[in-house]
Amino acid sequence: MTTKIIVITGGSAGIGAATAKLFAQRGDQVVLAARRLAELNQVAAECGASTLPVVTDVTRREEVEHLRDEAIRAFGHVDVWDQ
């Protein structure tokens, strides 16, 4: 199995957080996006050191573009974008 770079929006709680944890457990690199910094950082800590949290409001195009840029800067590319 090859490691994937996976961006997950809504990653601070619920299905997004659960999905992030599952991907991280199987060894994928996870980029977490959400508006709530404290919750986002908590989930990132639970996912592990290779997880990148990025505060993002997905209703704002410039913030989504920033999320994309941060993911590419950190990992070189994105394999999966999960919303």
Secondary structure, 3 states (H helix, E strand, C coil): CCCCEEEEECCCCHHHHHHHHHHHHCCCEEEEEECCHHHHHHHHHHHCCCCEEEECCCCCHHHHHHHHHHHHHHHCCCCEEEC
